[in-house]
């Protein structure tokens, strides 16, 4: 299998793909316009055990792609890229209307001063018929109009866009604008029923003057993607009909409401006392586990729609901890965890210096999650 980055920089993205693909070996290809940066990419490949990687340098990917194949572009199993955002000089050195590789045929020509879709269309053309790609682009590609709207519409209609992942703002050096990952998949594109969308813009930690995705943020994105789970305020599957109704505008807020929940204050409860039934219903996940615990703590109040505490406040914690349903739940948790621990002990004892810590930790966590699913 092969992976290609048309704007590879120092090669870090390609190396990340190769590392994640292990133990599968993957052939690496990259092109970088700046000679010094390309030289650094080659050095990086050697330092990270990828001496067979092919890095070509000194030309713009758009005007002079350096991986031709009998007059066409060489195609790859995977393509990844983080091209320069809104690159103004993308037309330098060639005339897109006369592109000999046909990258814009059937899609449209991107704006003269914005190369975002030029890079995305290059990726599409560089993929095999079953190829998959991911490109980091500014959020504007999801909703900008005119010729970009036409290109976006054509990409969606062909089923090439499989997913969109919204990222936090201020994540990348050199720009503070929010970005997204556009996931392209040519396999069974004609049968695609819609686009899976994830808004991960709020999952990050401040790191100096930049934002950074934590491992837990990345894991959440991966888990939701793998399960294709619809999670309120985080993920949504937009059908082709829904996208068409939105005139092929893919701006995530049109499909995923990420606004903060309203802080509802019950004035009557503040003035007259009592706990609104709404507030107690917010704990339904807990009542589902301990159904009789609710009546042990609360009683129906003197006013319709309100509850009162049935026991002294200082007794609430002991009542919960000693309640038979809670004790049964805790016992089940302990049994499940102990069973998982015993199953993992031989694996941990057999670890050697050749084990990849990240892979081991990932496997441990996967097994733990699976144990508690059951």
Secondary structure, DSSP 8 states (H G I E B T S, - for coil): -EEEETT-TTSHHHHHHHHHHTTS--EEEEEESSHHHHHHHHHHHHHTT-TT-EEEESS-TTTS-S-EETTEE--EEEEEE---TT-TTTTTTS-GGG-TT-TTTTT----TT--HHHHHHHHHHTEEEEEEEEEEEEGGGGT--THHHHHHHHHHHTT-EEEEEE--SS-STT--S-EEEEEEE-TTGGG--EEEEEE-TT--EEETTEEE--HHHHHHHHHHHHHT---TTTEEEEEHHHHHHTTT---GGGT-----------HHHHHH--EEHHHHHTTHHHHHHSTTHHHHHEEE-SSTTEEEESS-GGGHHHHHHH-HHHHHHHHHHHHHHHHHHHHHHHHHHT--TTS-HHHHHHHHHHHHHHHHH-
